[in-house]
């Protein structure tokens, strides 16, 4: 794909990044092929997950959330890097691979065959959204079902993970859990319908990987609560007015889950702060309505709990999510900081400085729940190919300084993972998968998180493209 083709496609240069990667690989990239030099301190494994295929046979899944999950791993070594990738062998993947077409009900579409094929059926687990590395296990996370366990080295699918039976079939496990840096406990949540109506399930998993506590609390409606935050003493869950007017069109098989979800500002919005001591709601705050998917750091500052997040004013981003092969305008959010006063109940909120629309906030995870300055996001630079994230942004929340690293026309990125090198916050590198539309290939790039320009330190070229994905991880 050359510059002329990219220009003629009117902003669709990124679309090749949504095409399927059918093959599974395991190969070494020798040091001689690596651009730049990988620092000696970077010797861990970079992990990236996302839909490996957004089409099957002649059928297009359409909605980005429905593509079958593929895990990618790149292990940095002294003599080069070892890449491998594997599809997660969920029942959805196996059935549709065997049939060569769409068979299952998913988040964005119903199964073929009408209401009788969909009534009472939940969307099939695509295991495609995020990663958990906890208690020696590698888990592929989704939104509405249980996680899937993979071999940490080979990425072979080991099976659905239920924490020795403690996580039931009706217990959804969200894509965004967090490990407490002081205790080693891992916290996650899931939105579901219980006997008393819509609720959020809460899960606490000890450092040995045992689900030790499970609680829940009721919410006003079946809402889309994708992410959560974690401070030293609280789990933070914001419930936006994004959910279902009625569950019945979905339950009866008339509409897909996505078709049943609407943004209704008149519903209002609440923030729930759950005490980690009791795993019960300790504080509830009323907020002006907005949409949030992903959080940065949460930390306590005197009487206040401070939350960094990326805010969207509505659910307009859904148009791109539903039409990945045809939508030409990417939509990013704006970083905001919320301060919840635990003594007075007041809420103070303001946008943070930003040079471009952004998403996928990350930070130095060693600082989780502690004071922190730097917030890193995938961003959309105005470089002529703005159909997808094409830049990485660093924000200093103390000084307000913002640095935007434009990857260049036709080069696209998603989440950038912070890899520490020294003890100081921000001492390290940003590791990200970058797709080059002109070559239809991808590379894993290391950027210097300390430099004024977020300059490139090294890049490991791959033999193929890696489809656009959602979230990353790093095992040191």
Beta strands, then each sheet from edge to edge (+ up, - down):
strand 1: 26-30
strand 2: 35-36
strand 3: 45-53
strand 4: 55-56
strand 5: 59-60
strand 6: 68-77
strand 7: 80-87
strand 8: 130-134
strand 9: 137-141
strand 10: 148-150
strand 11: 157-160
strand 12: 178-179
strand 13: 186-194
strand 14: 197-205
strand 15: 211-218
strand 16: 229-230
strand 17: 234-239
strand 18: 242-244
strand 19: 261-263
strand 20: 269-275
strand 21: 280-287
strand 22: 291-301
strand 23: 304-312
strand 24: 334-341
strand 25: 347-351
strand 26: 358-362
strand 27: 374-379
strand 28: 391-396
strand 29: 402-406
strand 30: 411-413
strand 31: 417-420
strand 32: 428-436
strand 33: 441-448
strand 34: 456-461
strand 35: 471-475
sheet 1: 1+ 7- 6+ 3- 35+
sheet 2: 2+ 34- 33+ 32- 30+
sheet 3: 2+ 34- 33+ 32- 31+
sheet 4: 4+ 5-
sheet 5: 8+ 9- 10+ 11-
sheet 6: 12+ 13- 14+ 15-
sheet 7: 16+ 17- 20+ 21-
sheet 8: 18+ 19-
sheet 9: 22+ 23- 24+ 25-
sheet 10: 26+ 27- 28+ 29-
end
